[in-house]
Amino acid sequence: MKIKELNKRKVPIVKIDKSLDRYNGLVLSPDKLEKANEVLRTIGLPKQWTNK
Amino acid sequence: MILPRYPLTTGLELQTFEFISEGTKGRIPKLVLFTQTNLRDFYILSFGDKDKFTGDIDDKVISNNGDSEKVLATVIATIYAFTDKYQDAYIYATGSTKARTRLYRMGISKYLSEGKRDFEIYGELKDGWDDFKKGIDYNGFLVKRKKS
């Protein structure tokens, strides 16, 4: 596949750097995590998904 | 339509992505993180600048590097890459400030018709989820890749 064709893909071609895995699971903003948990507790997931 | 975007680097798990923003203020490393919560398949998207020296991330800084469109297209590309591997993932995004949440909303609005081809997109209201529409002041956003 040529570079031009690669650049037209919605799913990008990515380079791997194992050192970036050190960020996996990192909670960048505890406020955001708390907010997400609150959202899940109070309104849950969209009904369209839970009814599937 | 594929907009110009920056080359991406990621870890083996495809949960952390890095790219370099190049603009009026120089080269600024950026990180996009998909952090899993205690609910299975539910991830939070975080995005911010990476400190060149410590590697720490600042998700409150406003770079104003003059390349916001390209940055946004690159963040969207990370969502495609992430959901290519984690196809059942729900991705929750909200800004670290109201202004940033508004920026996210404007970004989603801009690419809504394109985005809805590949994703289910919801906006967070006080009492539930709304099928995302332009012009509504949502508190957060939830997306899930459509099955192809």
Backbone of each chain as ProteinMPNN parsed JSONL, in Angstrom:
{"seq_chain_A": "MKIKELNKRKVPIVKIDKSLDRYNGLVLSPDKLEKANEVLRTIGLPKQWTNK", "coords_chain_A": {"N_chain_A": [[0.846, -1.198, 0.0], [0.528, 2.239, -0.835], [1.963, 5.314, 0.487], [0.164, 7.479, 0.243], [-2.263, 6.173, 0.098], [-2.3, 4.951, 2.567], [-2.519, 7.19, 4.206], [-5.103, 7.892, 3.738], [-6.649, 6.216, 5.162], [-9.071, 5.734, 7.742], [-8.506, 4.503, 10.144], [-5.564, 4.94, 11.706], [-2.12, 4.288, 10.777], [0.114, 3.246, 13.149], [3.051, 3.903, 15.09], [4.955, 1.801, 17.184], [5.828, 2.212, 20.563], [7.094, 0.916, 23.267], [7.553, 2.129, 25.687], [5.512, 3.849, 26.186], [3.543, 2.436, 27.38], [3.736, 2.776, 30.047], [2.004, 4.659, 30.884], [-0.425, 3.462, 30.896], [-3.526, 2.897, 32.392], [-3.222, 4.995, 34.057], [-4.607, 7.448, 36.094], [-5.366, 10.373, 35.09], [-6.832, 12.566, 35.83], [-8.286, 12.629, 38.807], [-10.696, 13.828, 39.422], [-12.129, 13.652, 37.083], [-12.419, 10.919, 36.817], [-13.957, 10.406, 39.054], [-16.205, 11.816, 38.324], [-17.026, 10.365, 36.097], [-17.67, 7.927, 37.307], [-19.771, 8.787, 38.892], [-21.604, 9.528, 36.956], [-22.103, 7.037, 35.823], [-23.285, 5.811, 38.007], [-25.571, 7.362, 38.48], [-26.949, 7.891, 36.001], [-26.256, 5.825, 34.394], [-25.648, 3.651, 31.548], [-26.482, 4.449, 28.106], [-29.87, 3.678, 27.33], [-30.351, 2.419, 24.974], [-28.187, 0.795, 24.65], [-28.104, -0.837, 26.869], [-30.333, -2.352, 26.557], [-29.796, -4.057, 24.565]], "CA_chain_A": [[0.0, 0.0, 0.0], [1.341, 3.443, -0.922], [1.797, 6.254, 1.603], [-1.057, 8.26, 0.039], [-3.398, 5.312, 0.448], [-2.256, 4.782, 4.032], [-2.997, 8.426, 4.826], [-6.549, 8.023, 3.536], [-7.352, 5.304, 6.077], [-9.554, 6.348, 8.982], [-7.705, 3.907, 11.217], [-4.201, 5.331, 11.344], [-0.994, 3.398, 11.005], [0.802, 3.813, 14.315], [4.37, 3.368, 15.433], [4.897, 1.265, 18.552], [6.874, 2.566, 21.519], [6.676, 0.21, 24.478], [7.676, 2.969, 26.887], [4.244, 4.554, 26.43], [2.656, 1.599, 28.195], [3.825, 3.177, 31.456], [0.854, 5.518, 31.203], [-1.665, 2.686, 30.889], [-4.209, 2.825, 33.683], [-2.98, 6.211, 34.834], [-5.758, 8.338, 36.248], [-4.815, 11.712, 34.897], [-7.61, 13.497, 36.624], [-9.202, 11.918, 39.705], [-12.021, 14.478, 39.329], [-12.807, 13.117, 35.895], [-12.793, 9.537, 37.134], [-15.072, 10.504, 39.998], [-17.376, 12.265, 37.557], [-17.471, 9.237, 35.267], [-18.329, 6.969, 38.198], [-21.034, 9.401, 39.292], [-22.486, 9.424, 35.784], [-22.517, 5.636, 35.707], [-24.16, 5.5, 39.152], [-26.839, 8.085, 38.424], [-27.715, 7.733, 34.745], [-25.883, 4.559, 33.75], [-25.342, 3.681, 30.116], [-27.683, 4.707, 27.305], [-30.826, 2.547, 27.322], [-30.218, 1.716, 23.698], [-27.122, -0.191, 24.768], [-28.383, -1.812, 27.929], [-31.446, -3.207, 26.127], [-29.37, -4.951, 23.471]], "C_chain_A": [[0.885, 1.254, 0.0], [1.028, 4.39, 0.241], [0.49, 7.04, 1.479], [-2.284, 7.46, 0.442], [-3.473, 5.112, 1.958], [-2.851, 6.003, 4.727], [-4.501, 8.629, 4.663], [-7.341, 7.118, 4.468], [-7.843, 6.057, 7.3], [-8.773, 5.806, 10.177], [-6.242, 4.17, 10.881], [-3.198, 4.194, 11.517], [-0.184, 4.02, 12.137], [2.148, 3.129, 14.537], [4.305, 2.892, 16.886], [6.107, 1.738, 19.364], [6.434, 2.011, 22.874], [6.699, 1.092, 25.712], [6.362, 3.704, 27.192], [3.279, 3.729, 27.281], [2.729, 1.97, 29.677], [2.661, 4.07, 31.862], [-0.448, 4.722, 31.306], [-2.263, 2.62, 32.298], [-4.014, 4.061, 34.534], [-4.245, 7.064, 34.888], [-5.223, 9.764, 36.223], [-5.536, 12.72, 35.772], [-8.583, 12.723, 37.508], [-10.615, 12.515, 39.664], [-12.832, 13.874, 38.192], [-13.279, 11.68, 36.145], [-14.008, 9.527, 38.059], [-16.36, 10.887, 39.262], [-17.925, 11.116, 36.704], [-18.21, 8.209, 36.115], [-19.696, 7.483, 38.644], [-22.07, 9.3, 38.16], [-23.012, 7.999, 35.651], [-23.518, 5.271, 36.8], [-25.542, 6.13, 38.968], [-27.616, 7.849, 37.116], [-27.334, 6.476, 33.962], [-25.49, 4.724, 32.293], [-26.616, 4.008, 29.334], [-28.569, 3.454, 27.225], [-30.699, 1.73, 26.033], [-29.165, 0.606, 23.784], [-27.457, -1.262, 25.795], [-29.506, -2.761, 27.531], [-31.044, -4.195, 25.045], [-29.151, -6.355, 23.988]], "O_chain_A": [[1.867, 1.327, 0.738], [-0.015, 4.287, 0.887], [-0.211, 7.249, 2.469], [-3.22, 7.987, 1.043], [-4.553, 5.104, 2.549], [-3.589, 5.878, 5.705], [-5.103, 9.44, 5.366], [-8.563, 7.234, 4.56], [-7.138, 6.91, 7.839], [-8.424, 6.546, 11.097], [-5.738, 3.673, 9.874], [-3.409, 3.268, 12.3], [0.161, 5.2, 12.078], [2.344, 1.956, 14.217], [3.66, 3.529, 17.719], [7.248, 1.671, 18.908], [5.542, 2.548, 23.532], [5.965, 0.851, 26.67], [6.133, 4.128, 28.325], [2.317, 4.261, 27.835], [1.893, 1.537, 30.472], [2.369, 4.218, 33.049], [-1.463, 5.253, 31.756], [-1.565, 2.32, 33.267], [-4.582, 4.163, 35.622], [-4.863, 7.358, 33.865], [-4.701, 10.274, 37.214], [-4.925, 13.604, 36.372], [-9.594, 12.216, 37.021], [-11.603, 11.804, 39.846], [-14.032, 13.623, 38.311], [-14.373, 11.284, 35.744], [-14.95, 8.756, 37.876], [-17.439, 10.362, 39.535], [-19.137, 10.925, 36.607], [-19.244, 7.681, 35.705], [-20.653, 6.718, 38.759], [-23.247, 9.023, 38.393], [-24.197, 7.777, 35.402], [-24.47, 4.527, 36.566], [-26.56, 5.505, 39.265], [-28.827, 7.631, 37.152], [-28.001, 6.109, 32.994], [-25.056, 5.793, 31.864], [-27.718, 3.855, 29.862], [-28.08, 2.334, 27.075], [-30.913, 0.518, 26.018], [-29.249, -0.396, 23.075], [-27.139, -2.438, 25.617], [-29.629, -3.849, 28.093], [-31.829, -5.057, 24.65], [-28.791, -7.247, 23.22]]}, "seq_chain_B": "MILPRYPLTTGLELQTFEFISEGTKGRIPKLVLFTQTNLRDFYILSFGDKDKFTGDIDDKVISNNGDSEKVLATVIATIYAFTDKYQDAYIYATGSTKARTRLYRMGISKYLSEGKRDFEIYGELKDGWDDFKKGIDYNGFLVKRKKS", "coords_chain_B": {"N_chain_B": [[-13.988, 11.966, 4.36], [-10.654, 12.521, 4.993], [-8.86, 14.316, 7.217], [-5.846, 16.33, 7.488], [-3.461, 14.979, 9.73], [-1.436, 14.296, 12.646], [1.458, 12.107, 12.79], [1.246, 9.101, 14.685], [2.3, 7.613, 17.761], [2.249, 4.693, 19.746], [1.709, 2.627, 22.687], [2.201, -0.94, 23.342], [-0.263, -1.912, 24.116], [-2.075, -0.236, 22.985], [-3.329, 1.838, 24.409], [-2.348, 4.235, 25.13], [-1.443, 7.129, 23.434], [0.834, 9.075, 21.527], [1.702, 12.196, 20.094], [3.213, 14.845, 18.149], [2.511, 18.158, 18.296], [2.768, 20.717, 15.948], [3.309, 24.011, 15.622], [2.646, 27.539, 15.854], [3.866, 28.033, 18.27], [5.882, 26.278, 18.392], [7.166, 22.9, 18.829], [5.09, 20.699, 20.412], [4.714, 18.066, 22.581], [2.054, 15.758, 22.751], [-0.331, 13.853, 24.607], [-2.655, 11.174, 24.48], [-4.864, 9.441, 26.418], [-6.477, 6.379, 27.151], [-8.22, 5.373, 29.701], [-9.064, 2.661, 31.656], [-12.016, 2.013, 33.55], [-13.636, 0.845, 36.605], [-15.841, -0.358, 35.576], [-16.477, -2.788, 33.257], [-15.1, -2.505, 30.049], [-15.504, 0.209, 29.944], [-14.151, 3.252, 29.332], [-12.165, 6.15, 30.03], [-11.448, 9.027, 28.219], [-8.545, 10.891, 28.122], [-6.691, 13.85, 27.589], [-3.851, 15.752, 26.855], [-1.006, 17.993, 27.321], [2.359, 16.818, 27.16], [4.917, 16.917, 29.466], [8.123, 17.772, 28.489], [10.358, 17.064, 29.916], [9.746, 15.733, 32.389], [7.748, 14.002, 31.654], [5.248, 14.088, 32.656], [1.683, 14.749, 32.491], [-0.323, 17.44, 31.464], [-3.543, 18.338, 31.61], [-4.913, 20.641, 31.587], [-3.762, 22.774, 30.44], [-3.693, 25.327, 27.93], [-2.664, 25.308, 24.776], [-2.703, 26.843, 22.397], [-1.505, 26.568, 19.825], [-2.038, 27.01, 17.263], [-2.915, 24.983, 15.61], [-5.282, 23.625, 15.946], [-7.273, 22.238, 14.507], [-5.899, 20.188, 13.229], [-4.905, 18.859, 15.423], [-7.282, 18.013, 16.628], [-8.241, 16.287, 14.622], [-6.286, 14.373, 14.84], [-6.653, 13.382, 17.425], [-9.141, 12.228, 17.048], [-8.366, 10.245, 15.286], [-6.963, 8.612, 17.048], [-9.05, 7.522, 18.458], [-10.235, 5.929, 16.562], [-8.137, 4.089, 16.176], [-7.891, 2.977, 18.732], [-10.46, 1.84, 19.147], [-10.43, -0.001, 17.181], [-8.968, -2.028, 18.201], [-10.142, -2.402, 20.728], [-13.064, -3.244, 20.506], [-15.508, -3.266, 21.793], [-15.534, -1.166, 23.463], [-16.696, 1.496, 25.528], [-16.404, 4.904, 25.337], [-15.79, 7.552, 27.364], [-15.857, 11.041, 27.48], [-14.98, 14.12, 28.857], [-14.464, 17.579, 29.426], [-11.646, 19.071, 31.185], [-12.268, 21.481, 32.095], [-15.113, 23.717, 31.908], [-14.915, 25.211, 29.604], [-13.238, 23.655, 28.061], [-14.791, 21.386, 27.747], [-16.727, 22.47, 26.132], [-15.205, 22.947, 23.883], [-14.694, 20.31, 23.082], [-17.295, 19.621, 22.433], [-17.78, 21.308, 20.271], [-15.933, 20.28, 18.497], [-16.888, 17.649, 18.1], [-19.328, 18.28, 16.958], [-18.554, 19.393, 14.591], [-17.601, 17.256, 13.074], [-19.737, 15.587, 12.967], [-21.564, 14.27, 11.126], [-19.886, 12.606, 9.698], [-18.722, 11.207, 11.827], [-20.918, 9.834, 12.89], [-21.328, 7.821, 11.134], [-19.589, 5.855, 11.824], [-19.624, 5.65, 14.575], [-21.648, 5.374, 17.564], [-22.968, 8.134, 19.122], [-23.322, 9.939, 22.044], [-24.679, 12.561, 24.098], [-24.205, 13.898, 27.332], [-26.702, 14.594, 29.584], [-28.315, 16.088, 32.49], [-30.157, 14.197, 33.401], [-29.864, 11.937, 31.864], [-28.874, 10.208, 28.808], [-28.466, 11.657, 25.612], [-29.142, 11.338, 22.226], [-26.597, 12.547, 20.36], [-26.809, 15.946, 19.499], [-26.361, 18.911, 17.616], [-25.601, 22.068, 19.139], [-26.435, 21.775, 21.769], [-25.796, 22.086, 25.218], [-23.899, 19.942, 26.434], [-22.764, 17.917, 29.253], [-20.866, 15.988, 29.076], [-19.558, 13.328, 26.993], [-20.273, 10.33, 25.174], [-19.053, 7.632, 23.403], [-19.292, 4.918, 21.094], [-17.998, 2.412, 19.06], [-19.514, 1.535, 16.013], [-20.654, -1.666, 14.983], [-19.034, -3.225, 12.318]], "CA_chain_B": [[-12.914, 12.944, 4.225], [-9.619, 12.371, 6.009], [-8.16, 15.588, 7.374], [-4.438, 16.162, 7.88], [-3.28, 14.626, 11.144], [-0.039, 14.035, 12.994], [1.816, 10.698, 12.983], [0.983, 8.65, 16.057], [3.057, 6.534, 18.39], [1.438, 4.119, 20.819], [2.272, 1.474, 23.393], [1.764, -2.239, 22.821], [-1.68, -2.14, 24.43], [-2.876, 0.785, 22.271], [-4.143, 2.612, 25.348], [-1.717, 5.545, 25.24], [-0.967, 7.601, 22.129], [1.605, 10.31, 21.59], [2.022, 12.864, 18.829], [3.835, 16.154, 18.34], [1.837, 19.298, 17.668], [3.747, 21.655, 15.39], [2.589, 25.241, 15.301], [3.267, 28.85, 16.054], [4.675, 28.041, 19.494], [6.902, 25.237, 18.334], [6.764, 21.481, 18.872], [4.545, 20.376, 21.736], [4.278, 16.667, 22.646], [0.699, 15.569, 23.286], [-0.693, 12.471, 24.939], [-4.07, 10.804, 24.579], [-4.94, 8.231, 27.245], [-7.76, 5.708, 27.349], [-8.052, 4.736, 31.012], [-10.187, 1.784, 31.985], [-12.615, 2.214, 34.874], [-14.0, -0.457, 37.181], [-16.893, -0.972, 34.768], [-15.847, -3.452, 32.121], [-15.178, -1.861, 28.728], [-15.809, 1.638, 30.05], [-12.872, 3.958, 29.373], [-12.187, 7.609, 30.02], [-10.443, 9.624, 27.332], [-7.855, 12.074, 28.652], [-5.846, 14.432, 26.547], [-3.136, 16.91, 27.373], [0.389, 18.191, 26.913], [3.338, 16.015, 27.894], [6.11, 17.666, 29.852], [9.257, 17.195, 27.759], [11.412, 16.607, 30.824], [9.273, 14.775, 33.399], [6.786, 13.054, 31.077], [3.927, 14.301, 33.26], [0.686, 15.283, 31.561], [-1.143, 18.557, 31.941], [-4.753, 18.353, 30.777], [-5.605, 21.926, 31.741], [-3.045, 23.805, 29.69], [-4.212, 25.689, 26.599], [-1.424, 25.548, 24.023], [-2.86, 27.851, 21.337], [-0.383, 26.377, 18.897], [-2.499, 27.35, 15.913], [-3.151, 23.776, 14.792], [-6.329, 22.888, 16.675], [-7.99, 21.326, 13.601], [-5.069, 18.999, 13.003], [-4.862, 18.163, 16.714], [-8.572, 17.351, 16.787], [-8.271, 15.159, 13.677], [-5.371, 13.349, 15.355], [-7.324, 12.744, 18.577], [-10.174, 11.357, 16.467], [-7.658, 9.072, 14.744], [-6.635, 7.696, 18.165], [-10.285, 6.805, 18.826], [-10.36, 4.854, 15.564], [-7.123, 3.056, 16.431], [-8.224, 2.316, 20.0], [-11.661, 1.004, 19.016], [-10.122, -1.103, 16.282], [-8.506, -3.12, 19.078], [-11.138, -2.603, 21.803], [-14.268, -2.958, 19.717], [-16.695, -3.123, 22.641], [-15.265, -0.102, 24.447], [-17.437, 2.74, 25.643], [-15.414, 5.946, 25.647], [-16.401, 8.734, 27.974], [-14.973, 12.21, 27.436], [-15.482, 15.392, 29.362], [-13.327, 18.478, 29.548], [-11.17, 19.361, 32.549], [-12.969, 22.715, 32.452], [-16.308, 23.899, 31.069], [-14.481, 25.719, 28.298], [-12.693, 22.54, 27.279], [-15.934, 20.537, 27.363], [-17.34, 23.163, 25.009], [-14.343, 22.69, 22.719], [-14.978, 18.938, 22.652], [-18.62, 19.634, 21.799], [-17.634, 21.931, 18.951], [-15.192, 19.326, 17.663], [-17.792, 16.557, 17.711], [-20.339, 18.859, 16.064], [-17.94, 19.643, 13.292], [-17.426, 16.003, 12.333], [-20.845, 14.735, 13.404], [-22.133, 13.374, 10.111], [-18.833, 11.616, 9.438], [-18.564, 10.389, 13.032], [-22.078, 8.965, 13.129], [-21.246, 6.643, 10.258], [-18.754, 4.82, 12.446], [-19.797, 5.601, 16.027], [-22.841, 5.876, 18.235], [-22.465, 9.286, 19.873], [-24.317, 10.454, 22.977], [-24.329, 13.695, 24.938], [-24.656, 13.697, 28.72], [-27.542, 15.606, 30.227], [-28.42, 15.798, 33.923], [-30.987, 13.035, 33.707], [-29.707, 10.807, 30.95], [-28.089, 10.373, 27.584], [-29.201, 12.177, 24.486], [-28.499, 11.13, 20.924], [-25.907, 13.834, 20.213], [-27.295, 16.924, 18.522], [-25.603, 20.163, 17.652], [-26.179, 23.222, 19.827], [-26.868, 21.487, 23.146], [-24.665, 22.238, 26.129], [-23.747, 18.679, 27.161], [-21.729, 17.876, 30.298], [-19.852, 15.016, 28.674], [-19.876, 12.623, 25.745], [-20.008, 8.894, 25.21], [-19.063, 7.083, 22.045], [-19.04, 3.483, 20.93], [-17.827, 2.083, 17.637], [-20.553, 0.689, 15.438], [-20.128, -2.929, 14.435], [-19.001, -3.137, 10.845]], "C_chain_B": [[-11.906, 12.751, 5.361], [-8.834, 13.674, 6.064], [-6.703, 15.336, 7.728], [-4.338, 15.886, 9.382], [-1.814, 14.296, 11.382], [0.226, 12.531, 13.08], [1.678, 10.323, 14.462], [1.947, 7.557, 16.482], [2.201, 6.002, 19.529], [2.181, 2.985, 21.501], [1.703, 0.181, 22.823], [0.273, -2.48, 23.032], [-2.622, -1.182, 23.706], [-3.821, 1.545, 23.201], [-3.592, 4.028, 25.544], [-1.145, 5.927, 23.874], [-0.216, 8.91, 22.306], [1.759, 10.883, 20.176], [2.612, 14.23, 19.142], [3.038, 17.203, 17.572], [2.914, 20.273, 17.183], [3.029, 22.918, 14.951], [3.373, 26.482, 15.648], [4.15, 28.902, 17.307], [5.692, 26.91, 19.544], [6.32, 23.836, 18.387], [6.318, 21.125, 20.279], [4.078, 18.916, 21.746], [2.912, 16.564, 23.329], [0.464, 14.097, 23.583], [-2.202, 12.319, 24.956], [-4.111, 9.48, 25.327], [-6.362, 7.692, 27.265], [-7.628, 4.89, 28.627], [-9.293, 3.922, 31.355], [-10.71, 2.099, 33.386], [-12.977, 0.84, 35.438], [-15.187, -1.105, 36.481], [-16.243, -1.517, 33.509], [-16.109, -2.691, 30.81], [-15.508, -0.372, 28.768], [-14.506, 2.404, 30.278], [-13.103, 5.477, 29.408], [-11.094, 8.089, 29.065], [-9.847, 10.847, 28.029], [-6.876, 12.562, 27.596], [-5.136, 15.648, 27.113], [-1.72, 16.998, 26.84], [1.308, 17.333, 27.778], [4.54, 16.898, 28.212], [7.34, 16.986, 29.238], [10.285, 16.565, 28.693], [10.928, 15.533, 31.795], [8.354, 13.709, 32.811], [5.402, 13.199, 31.672], [2.974, 14.923, 32.241], [-0.105, 16.391, 32.225], [-2.378, 18.653, 31.044], [-5.535, 19.662, 30.919], [-4.973, 23.043, 30.908], [-3.723, 24.07, 28.339], [-3.022, 26.121, 25.761], [-1.54, 26.701, 23.037], [-1.728, 27.772, 20.329], [-0.797, 26.596, 17.449], [-2.792, 26.163, 15.02], [-4.299, 22.947, 15.359], [-7.081, 21.895, 15.783], [-7.206, 20.026, 13.407], [-4.974, 18.165, 14.282], [-6.159, 17.374, 16.907], [-8.665, 16.127, 15.866], [-7.379, 14.019, 14.183], [-5.99, 12.623, 16.549], [-8.411, 11.797, 18.063], [-9.533, 10.084, 15.902], [-7.296, 8.09, 15.862], [-7.877, 6.893, 18.572], [-10.528, 5.664, 17.824], [-9.376, 3.715, 15.872], [-7.472, 2.259, 17.689], [-9.407, 1.363, 19.828], [-11.49, -0.087, 17.963], [-9.663, -2.316, 17.095], [-9.563, -3.456, 20.131], [-12.522, -2.28, 21.226], [-15.526, -2.778, 20.553], [-16.554, -1.969, 23.634], [-16.287, 1.03, 24.363], [-16.406, 3.791, 26.018], [-16.128, 7.188, 26.135], [-15.398, 9.881, 27.924], [-15.685, 13.417, 28.017], [-14.271, 16.296, 29.541], [-12.9, 18.672, 30.997], [-11.76, 20.687, 33.032], [-14.198, 22.819, 31.543], [-15.931, 24.348, 29.66], [-13.964, 24.578, 27.431], [-13.81, 21.57, 26.862], [-16.626, 21.144, 26.148], [-16.517, 22.94, 23.73], [-14.572, 21.288, 22.168], [-16.296, 18.91, 21.88], [-18.526, 20.224, 20.381], [-16.914, 20.988, 17.979], [-16.09, 18.205, 17.18], [-18.812, 17.08, 16.703], [-19.793, 19.001, 14.651], [-17.862, 18.379, 12.435], [-18.579, 15.027, 12.578], [-21.325, 13.76, 12.329], [-21.146, 12.262, 9.773], [-18.728, 10.636, 10.621], [-19.7, 9.413, 13.232], [-22.122, 7.766, 12.186], [-20.533, 5.494, 10.974], [-18.994, 4.649, 13.941], [-21.231, 5.948, 16.427], [-22.333, 6.971, 19.161], [-23.588, 9.854, 20.743], [-23.772, 11.662, 23.735], [-24.933, 13.49, 26.318], [-25.472, 14.895, 29.197], [-27.674, 15.231, 31.704], [-29.141, 14.484, 34.216], [-30.857, 11.893, 32.71], [-28.885, 11.15, 29.731], [-28.988, 10.793, 26.435], [-28.431, 11.814, 23.221], [-27.896, 12.482, 20.518], [-26.507, 14.71, 19.114], [-26.463, 18.194, 18.671], [-26.344, 21.2, 18.495], [-26.674, 22.97, 21.235], [-25.633, 21.462, 24.049], [-24.516, 20.979, 26.996], [-22.628, 18.775, 28.208], [-20.583, 16.934, 29.937], [-20.354, 14.253, 27.459], [-19.508, 11.151, 25.884], [-20.066, 8.369, 23.783], [-18.76, 5.597, 22.075], [-18.976, 3.19, 19.442], [-18.978, 1.209, 17.167], [-19.907, -0.582, 14.899], [-20.151, -2.845, 12.911], [-19.501, -4.43, 10.218]], "O_chain_B": [[-12.261, 12.811, 6.538], [-8.22, 14.084, 5.079], [-6.356, 14.259, 8.211], [-5.046, 16.489, 10.188], [-1.054, 14.05, 10.445], [-0.678, 11.763, 13.408], [1.956, 11.123, 15.356], [2.351, 6.704, 15.691], [1.507, 6.766, 20.201], [3.153, 2.449, 20.969], [0.841, 0.197, 21.944], [-0.375, -3.161, 22.237], [-3.841, -1.313, 23.812], [-4.956, 1.855, 22.839], [-4.283, 4.907, 26.059], [-0.447, 5.135, 23.242], [-0.585, 9.747, 23.13], [1.923, 10.148, 19.202], [2.519, 14.712, 20.271], [2.913, 17.135, 16.35], [3.845, 20.606, 17.916], [2.231, 22.892, 14.013], [4.601, 26.47, 15.722], [5.068, 29.717, 17.392], [6.282, 26.623, 20.586], [5.16, 23.607, 18.046], [7.092, 21.241, 21.229], [3.158, 18.556, 21.012], [2.661, 17.203, 24.351], [0.99, 13.216, 22.903], [-2.93, 13.213, 25.387], [-3.47, 8.511, 24.921], [-7.327, 8.448, 27.382], [-6.996, 3.834, 28.631], [-10.416, 4.428, 31.344], [-9.938, 2.412, 34.292], [-12.67, -0.191, 34.84], [-15.513, -2.262, 36.751], [-15.549, -0.799, 32.789], [-17.24, -2.293, 30.531], [-15.763, 0.236, 27.728], [-13.842, 2.221, 31.299], [-14.092, 5.994, 28.888], [-9.961, 7.611, 29.107], [-10.579, 11.732, 28.473], [-6.317, 11.784, 26.823], [-5.755, 16.481, 27.776], [-1.293, 16.187, 26.019], [1.065, 17.147, 28.971], [5.104, 17.544, 27.328], [7.57, 15.793, 29.435], [10.999, 15.64, 28.305], [11.614, 14.533, 32.006], [8.193, 12.636, 33.393], [4.472, 12.512, 31.249], [3.4, 15.539, 31.264], [-0.5, 16.294, 33.387], [-2.276, 19.006, 29.869], [-6.663, 19.782, 30.441], [-5.565, 24.103, 30.702], [-4.25, 23.16, 27.7], [-2.436, 27.177, 26.003], [-0.586, 27.458, 22.855], [-1.079, 28.771, 20.018], [-0.008, 26.393, 16.527], [-2.908, 26.313, 13.804], [-4.294, 21.72, 15.266], [-7.482, 20.828, 16.249], [-7.765, 18.929, 13.419], [-4.963, 16.935, 14.237], [-6.132, 16.208, 17.302], [-9.115, 15.061, 16.287], [-7.686, 12.845, 13.976], [-5.869, 11.404, 16.675], [-8.578, 10.694, 18.584], [-10.085, 8.991, 16.025], [-7.317, 6.877, 15.654], [-7.772, 5.735, 18.978], [-10.971, 4.579, 18.199], [-9.736, 2.538, 15.833], [-7.363, 1.033, 17.712], [-9.371, 0.225, 20.298], [-12.316, -0.995, 17.867], [-9.926, -3.463, 16.735], [-9.846, -4.625, 20.397], [-13.066, -1.196, 21.433], [-16.506, -2.202, 20.081], [-17.373, -1.823, 24.541], [-16.684, 1.458, 23.279], [-15.613, 3.577, 26.935], [-16.943, 7.788, 25.435], [-14.232, 9.713, 28.282], [-16.843, 13.692, 27.701], [-13.165, 15.812, 29.783], [-13.686, 18.465, 31.921], [-11.753, 20.979, 34.228], [-14.31, 22.107, 30.545], [-16.532, 23.932, 28.67], [-14.215, 24.534, 26.227], [-13.778, 21.007, 25.768], [-17.058, 20.426, 25.247], [-17.069, 22.767, 22.643], [-14.639, 21.089, 20.955], [-16.41, 18.275, 20.832], [-19.114, 19.704, 19.433], [-17.25, 20.916, 16.797], [-16.07, 17.845, 16.003], [-19.123, 16.411, 15.718], [-20.486, 18.76, 13.662], [-18.037, 18.433, 11.218], [-18.431, 13.815, 12.421], [-21.475, 12.566, 12.59], [-21.539, 11.111, 9.584], [-18.655, 9.42, 10.441], [-19.486, 8.29, 13.688], [-22.866, 6.812, 12.416], [-20.838, 4.322, 10.756], [-18.616, 3.629, 14.519], [-21.928, 6.698, 15.743], [-21.375, 6.761, 19.904], [-24.659, 10.202, 20.247], [-22.57, 11.771, 23.981], [-26.04, 12.969, 26.452], [-25.005, 16.033, 29.212], [-27.199, 14.175, 32.121], [-28.79, 13.757, 35.145], [-31.673, 10.972, 32.72], [-28.286, 12.221, 29.631], [-30.124, 10.336, 26.312], [-27.211, 11.967, 23.162], [-28.629, 13.457, 20.352], [-26.687, 14.282, 17.974], [-25.936, 18.488, 19.744], [-27.574, 21.2, 18.55], [-27.274, 23.855, 21.844], [-24.589, 20.908, 23.704], [-24.951, 20.955, 28.146], [-21.698, 19.572, 28.088], [-19.468, 17.076, 30.438], [-21.45, 14.51, 26.962], [-18.577, 10.78, 26.599], [-21.019, 8.634, 23.05], [-18.068, 5.096, 22.961], [-19.804, 3.667, 18.666], [-19.367, 0.258, 17.845], [-18.771, -0.573, 14.425], [-21.147, -2.45, 12.304], [-19.546, -4.546, 8.994]]}, "name": "protein", "num_of_chains": 2, "seq": "MKIKELNKRKVPIVKIDKSLDRYNGLVLSPDKLEKANEVLRTIGLPKQWTNKMILPRYPLTTGLELQTFEFISEGTKGRIPKLVLFTQTNLRDFYILSFGDKDKFTGDIDDKVISNNGDSEKVLATVIATIYAFTDKYQDAYIYATGSTKARTRLYRMGISKYLSEGKRDFEIYGELKDGWDDFKKGIDYNGFLVKRKKS"}
